[in-house]
Amino acid sequence: MKLVVAIVQGEDAGQTVAALSQSGISVTRLASSGGFLQQGNATLLIGVDEEKVEQAIAIIRENCRERNRYLTPMPPMVEPGEMFMPYPVEVQVGGATVFVLPVESFEKL
């Protein structure tokens, strides 16, 4: 038994949970935030037999894609009379971060 912990972008979470469920893989979705942009994301907890780990990761890979966003950086503190012209910066967001952990004990109550 393995525990797959996947941190996915909020935009990808719904379709990823649906795809996992359609494949017969149970998943628990937790709302979370963090990372570079402090944007909303979801943490998926997936308990599977060792033989299904690769299938779960493949489904996550298919449904979580990277995309580019343009963000305007926060202006630094400037002295009176100085100007700061913020320009949008392109950053990559999305994809997934996946951890596979061994499970010592499992009980379904």
Secondary structure, DSSP 8 states (H G I E B T S, - for coil): -EEEEEEEEHHHHHHHHHHHHHTT---EEEEEEETTTTEEEEEEEEEE-GGGHHHHHHHHHHH--EEEEEE--------TT-------EEEEEE-EEEEEEE-S-----
